[in-house]
């Protein structure tokens, strides 16, 4: 089922890069955040000895409406603006919140010697399943953004073989479904290419400093495109036959989502500079799946004001 457009931001906030930049602007984290203030660090042991870090923030009191697990995007973290803002909003409305860091994101490079790859869904599934066991109230809900949205959708599908009993709904905001096309879109945008290369190079330098006997990225870091650096790292890894093989490992197309047993909502915008909107109409969803396409919203944006709640935060209250 597909929904029409009922999100029209003020004229000053309609430009896709305004939406995209504001989604990550620290202006939106100003002021007290009771959700972050009460958070407790947890380290989950997942598959093959991989350890992932998360932060659990119980809602005040002995009751909660449920637990919302938040997954950030590539080179984001549990402390990304859109994660902190969404967590604060949901926590204020009576939800427990769990913010998970993907491998090598946030301050977690020391937890695992191996590098992060977007195909590593098993470890994220394991961590989400352990986090869901913390649920109080009406169960657990999973919300992912960008690459975190891709993980959320793949986890929803995986539940057909290995259910996460408390999981009631999955929402993916601006998810990556065709990584090859998303990578090309980012490379075409000077701003996005610069932003992601800067953060990715910093992450790789940190990994190299922690494990100098295993990693030397000095010959790769001068590469000036996301696609070029990804290709070089994949070739050096010896894990994947090619860049195409790697991308194929987390591409979501056609009927992939049709068997997902968990109600799933996908939110995208036609003006997203990173995720081509025409990747989505060909997806076939389960009967309880819903694709919402707005004209505006940028990437992870959907802001009606500079500091207030986003469209998807309000939608989460309705869905969850």
For each residue, the residues with C-beta under 8 A, 3 or more apart:
1: 285 289 290 291
2: 290 291 292 293
3: 6 290 291 292 293
4:
5: 8 293 294 295
6: 3 294
7: 294 295 296 297 302 304 311
8: 5 14 295 296
9: 13 14 19 296 297 302 303 304
10: 13 14 304 305
11: 14
12: 18
13: 9 10 18 19 22 303 304 305 306
14: 8 9 10 11 18 19 296
15: 18 19 298
16: 19 20 269 271 272 273 296 297 298 299 301
17: 20 21 191 273 298
18: 12 13 14 15 21 22 298 301
19: 9 13 14 15 16 22 23 269 271 296 297 298 299 301 302 303
20: 16 17 23 24 192 272 273 274 298 299 300 301
21: 17 18 24 25
22: 13 18 19 25 27 28 301 303 306
23: 19 20 28 81 82 298 299 300 301 303
24: 20 21 76 80 81 82 300
25: 21 22 28 81
26: 29 30 81
27: 22 30 306 307
28: 22 23 25 81 82 85 306 307
29: 26 33 81 84 85
30: 26 27 307
31:
32: 37
33: 29 36 37 84 87 88
34: 37 38 60 88 91 92
35: 38 39 57 84 87 88 90 91 92 97
36: 33 39 55 57 79 84 87 88
37: 32 33 34
38: 34 35 57 58
39: 35 36 55 56 57 97 99
40: 55 56 57
41: 53 54 55
42: 53 54 55 56 131
43: 51 52 53 54 111
44: 51 52 53 54 126 127 130 131
45: 49 50 51
46: 50 51 52 122 123 124 126 127 130
47: 50 122 123 126
48: 123
49: 45
50: 45 46 47 103 112 114 120 123
51: 43 44 45 46 111 112
52: 43 44 46 100 101 102 103 108 111 123 124 127
53: 41 42 43 44 78 100 101 106 108 111
54: 41 42 43 44 78 98 99 100 101 127 131
55: 36 39 40 41 42 78 98 99
56: 39 40 42 96 97 98 131 134
57: 35 36 38 39 40 87 91 96 97 98 99
58: 38 64 96 136
59: 63 64 65 91 94 95 96 97
60: 34
61: 64
62:
63: 59 94 136 137
64: 58 59 61 67 94 95 96 136 137
65: 59 93 94 95 137 138 320
66: 95 96 135 136 137 138 139 140 141 168 320
67: 64 95 96 97 98 131 132 134 135 136 137 139 140 141 166
68: 87 90 95 96 97 98 140 141 142 143 316 320
69: 98 100 128 131 132 140 141 142 143
70: 78 83 86 87 97 98 99 100 143 144 145 148
71: 100 102 124 128 142 143 144 145 148 149 151 152
72: 76 77 78 80 82 83 99 100 101 102 105 145 146 148
73: 76 80 145 146 147 148 149 174 300
74: 118 146 147 176 196
75: 105 196 199 200 203
76: 24 72 73 80 82 83 105 145 146 148
77: 72 80 83 101 105 106 107
78: 53 54 55 70 72 83 99 100 101 105 106
79: 36 83 84 99 106
80: 24 72 73 76 77 83 84 145
81: 23 24 25 26 28 29 84 85
82: 23 24 28 72 76 85 86 145 300 310
83: 70 72 76 77 78 79 80 86 87 99 145
84: 29 33 35 36 79 80 81 87 88
85: 28 29 81 82 88 89 310 313
86: 70 82 83 89 90 143 310 312 313 316
87: 33 35 36 57 68 70 83 84 90 91 97 99
88: 33 34 35 36 84 85 91 92
89: 85 86 92 93 309 313
90: 35 68 86 87 93 95 97 313 316 317
91: 34 35 57 59 87 88 94 95 96 97
92: 34 35 88 89
93: 65 89 90 317
94: 59 63 64 65 91
95: 59 64 65 66 67 68 90 91 137 141 320
96: 56 57 58 59 64 66 67 68 91 134 135 136 137
97: 35 39 56 57 59 67 68 70 87 90 91
98: 54 55 56 57 67 68 69 70 131 134
99: 39 54 55 57 70 72 78 79 83 87
100: 52 53 54 69 70 71 72 78 124 127 128 131
101: 52 53 54 72 77 78 105 106 108
102: 52 71 72 105 116 124 147 148 151
103: 50 52 108 111 112 114 115 116 120 123
104: 108 109 112 115 116 203 207
105: 72 75 76 77 78 101 102 108 116 203
106: 53 77 78 79 101
107: 77
108: 52 53 101 103 104 105 111 112
109: 104 203 206 207 210
110: 210
111: 43 51 52 53 103 108
112: 50 51 103 104 108
113: 211 214
114: 50 103
115: 103 104 207 215 233 237
116: 102 103 104 105 120
117: 120 237 239 246
118: 74 147 150 176 179 249 250
119: 246 249 250
120: 50 103 116 117 123 124
121: 124 125 151 154 155 158 250
122: 46 47 125 126
123: 46 47 48 50 52 103 120 126 127
124: 46 52 71 100 102 120 121 127 128 151 155
125: 121 122 128 129 154 155 158 162
126: 44 46 47 122 123 129 130
127: 44 46 52 54 100 123 124 130 131
128: 69 71 100 124 125 131 132 142 155 164
129: 125 126 132 133 162 164
130: 44 46 126 127 133 134
131: 42 44 54 56 67 69 98 100 127 128 134 140
132: 67 69 128 129 135 140 142 164 165 166 167
133: 129 130 166
134: 56 67 96 98 130 131 140
135: 66 67 96 132 139 140 166
136: 58 63 64 66 67 96
137: 63 64 65 66 67 95 96
138: 65 66 168 320
139: 66 67 135 166 167 168
140: 66 67 68 69 131 132 134 135 164 166 167 168
141: 66 67 68 69 95 167 168 169 170 171 316 319 320
142: 68 69 71 128 132 152 155 156 167 169 170 171
143: 68 69 70 71 86 152 170 171 172 173 316
144: 70 71 147 148 149 150 151 152 153 170 171 172 173 175
145: 70 71 72 73 76 80 82 83 148 149 172 173 174 175 300
146: 72 73 74 76 149 150 173 174 175 176 274 275 299 300
147: 73 74 102 118 144 150 151 175 176
148: 70 71 72 73 76 102 144 145 151 152 175
149: 71 73 144 145 146 152 153 172 173 174 175 176 266
150: 118 144 146 147 153 154 172 175 176 177 179 250 252
151: 71 102 121 124 144 147 148 154 155
152: 71 142 143 144 148 149 155 156 170 171 172 175
153: 144 149 150 156 157 170 172 175 177 252 257 260 264 266
154: 121 125 150 151 157 158 250 252
155: 121 124 125 128 142 151 152 158 159 164 170
156: 142 152 153 159 170 257 260 261 262 264
157: 153 154 160 256 257 259 260
158: 121 125 154 155 161 162
159: 155 156 162 163 164 167 260 261 262
160: 157 259 260 261
161: 158
162: 125 129 158 159
163: 159 167 261
164: 128 129 132 140 155 159 167 262
165: 132
166: 67 132 133 135 139 140
167: 132 139 140 141 142 159 163 164 170 262
168: 66 138 139 140 141 262 263 320
169: 141 142 262 263 264 265 319 320
170: 141 142 143 144 152 153 155 156 167 260 262 263 264 265
171: 141 142 143 144 152 264 265 266 267 312 315 316 319
172: 143 144 145 149 150 152 153 175 264 265 266 267
173: 143 144 145 146 149 267 300 302 312
174: 73 145 146 149 267 268 269 272 274 275 297 299 300
175: 144 145 146 147 148 149 150 152 153 172 252 266 268 275
176: 74 118 146 147 149 150 179 182 250 275
177: 150 153 251 252 253 275 279 280 283
178: 181 182 251 252 253 276 279
179: 118 150 176 182 183 247 250 251
180: 183 184 244 247 251
181: 178 184 185 276 279
182: 176 178 179 185 186 274 275 276 279
183: 179 180 186 187 226 227 230 247
184: 180 181 187 188 227
185: 181 182 188 189 192 273 274 275 276
186: 182 183 189 192 193 196 226 274
187: 183 184 193 225 226 227
188: 184 185 193
189: 185 186 192 193 273 274
190: 193 194
191: 17 194 195
192: 20 185 186 189 195 196 273 274
193: 186 187 188 189 190 196 197 225 226
194: 190 191 197 198
195: 191 192 198 199
196: 74 75 186 192 193 199 200 226
197: 193 194 200 201 224 225 226 229
198: 194 195 201 202
199: 75 195 196 202 203
200: 75 196 197 203 204 226 229
201: 197 198 204 205 221
202: 198 199 205 206
203: 75 104 105 109 199 200 206 207
204: 200 201 207 208 215 217 220 221
205: 201 202 208 209 217 221
206: 109 202 203 209 210
207: 104 109 115 203 204 210 211 215 217
208: 204 205 211 212 215 216 217 218
209: 205 206 212
210: 109 110 206 207
211: 113 207 208 214 215
212: 208 209 215 216
213:
214: 113 211
215: 115 204 207 208 211 212
216: 208 212 219
217: 204 205 207 208 220 221
218: 208 221
219: 216 222
220: 204 217 223 229 232 233 236
221: 201 204 205 217 218 229
222: 219
223: 220 228 229 232
224: 197 228
225: 187 193 197 228 229
226: 183 186 187 193 196 197 200 229 230
227: 183 184 187 230 231 243
228: 223 224 225 231 232
229: 197 200 220 221 223 225 226 232 233
230: 183 226 227 233 234 243 246
231: 227 228 234 235 243
232: 220 223 228 229 235 236
233: 115 220 229 230 236 237
234: 230 231 237 239 240 242 243 246
235: 231 232 242 243
236: 220 232 233
237: 115 117 233 234 240
238:
239: 117 234
240: 234 237 243 245 246 249
241: 245
242: 234 235 245 246
243: 227 230 231 234 235 240 246 247
244: 180 247 248
245: 240 241 242 248 249
246: 117 119 230 234 240 242 243 249
247: 179 180 183 243 244 250 251
248: 244 245 251
249: 118 119 240 245 246
250: 118 119 121 150 154 176 179 247
251: 177 178 179 180 247 248
252: 150 153 154 175 177 178 256 257 283
253: 177 178 256 282 283
254: 282 283 284
255: 258 259 284
256: 157 252 253 283
257: 153 156 157 252 260 264 283 284 285 286 289
258: 255 284 285 286
259: 157 160 255 286
260: 153 156 157 159 160 170 257 264 285 286 289
261: 156 159 160 163 286
262: 156 159 164 167 168 169 170
263: 168 169 170 288 289 319
264: 153 156 169 170 171 172 257 260 285 286 288 289 290
265: 169 170 171 172 289 290 292 315 319
266: 149 153 171 172 175 280 283 285 289 290 291 292
267: 171 172 173 174 292 294 297 302 311 312 315
268: 174 175 272 275 277 280 291 292 293 294 297
269: 16 19 174 272 277 293 294 295 296 297 298 299 301 302
270: 277 293 294 295 296
271: 16 19 277 295 296 297 298
272: 16 20 174 268 269 275 276 277 297 298 299
273: 16 17 20 185 189 192 298 299
274: 20 146 174 182 185 186 189 192 299
275: 146 174 175 176 177 182 185 268 272 279 299
276: 178 181 182 185 272 279
277: 268 269 270 271 272 280 293
278: 281
279: 177 178 181 182 275 276 282
280: 177 266 268 277 283 291 293
281: 278 291
282: 253 254 279
283: 177 252 253 254 256 257 266 280 291
284: 254 255 257 258
285: 1 257 258 260 264 266 289 290 291
286: 257 258 259 260 261 264 289
287:
288: 263 264
289: 1 257 260 263 264 265 266 285 286
290: 1 2 3 264 265 266 285
291: 1 2 3 266 268 280 281 283 285
292: 2 3 265 266 267 268 315
293: 2 3 5 268 269 270 277 280
294: 5 6 7 267 268 269 270 297 302 311
295: 5 7 8 269 270 271
296: 7 8 9 14 16 19 269 270 271 301 302
297: 7 9 16 19 174 267 268 269 271 272 294 301 302 311
298: 15 16 17 18 19 20 23 269 271 272 273 301 302
299: 16 19 20 23 146 174 269 272 273 274 275
300: 20 23 24 73 82 145 146 173 174
301: 16 18 19 20 22 23 269 296 297 298 310
302: 7 9 19 173 267 269 294 296 297 298 310 311 312
303: 9 13 19 22 23 306 308 310 311
304: 7 9 10 13 308 309 310 311
305: 10 13 308
306: 13 22 27 28 303
307: 27 28 30
308: 303 304 305
309: 89 304 313 314
310: 82 85 86 301 302 303 304 313 314
311: 7 267 294 297 302 303 304 314 315
312: 86 171 173 267 302 315 316
313: 85 86 89 90 309 310 316 317
314: 309 310 311 317 318
315: 171 265 267 292 311 312 318 319
316: 68 86 90 141 143 171 312 313 319 320
317: 90 93 313 314 320
318: 314 315
319: 141 169 171 263 265 315 316
320: 65 66 68 95 138 141 168 169 316 317
